[in-house]
Amino acid sequence: MKKKGNPISFVYFVICMVTCWCLNDGILAQRNETVVVKVGAVLDISNGPNAAGIIGLSCINMALSDFYHSHSHYKTRIQIIVKDSHKDVVTAATHGTI
C-alpha cells in the first residue's frame, strides 16, 4: 500500500516557504549599505600629463561622477584601481595583481 501525503501539510509547507521568501525579500530591500566593487584598469600613465592613460582615467572618473550624481539612490559604487603599464600592456596585465 502506498502512503498518501497529507495535502494540508503540503499547503502549510508552501505557505511557510512563500512567507519566508517575502520576508527575506523585504529585509534585503531595506538595506542601506553601500557596496564597493573594485575594478582594475591597466593604463599607460607614465608619459606625463598628456598620456592617453591619464586622459582615459579622467574620462572614466568624470563618467562615474556624472552617473552617481544623476543616480544617487544607487548603493553600488565602483572603485577604479589603476596599474601603470609602463608602455607594455601585456606584461602589466599578466602580473595579475592590481
Sequence and secondary structure as in RCSB ss.txt:
>XXXX:A:sequence
MKKKGNPISFVYFVICMVTCWCLNDGILAQRNETVVVKVGAVLDISNGPNAAGIIGLSCINMALSDFYHSHSHYK
TRIQIIVKDSHKDVVTAATHGTI
>XXXX:A:secstr
      HHHHHHHHHHHHHHHHHHHHHHHT    EEEEEEEEE  TT TT HHHHHHHHHHHHHHHHHHH TT  
EEEEEEEEE TT HHHHHHT   
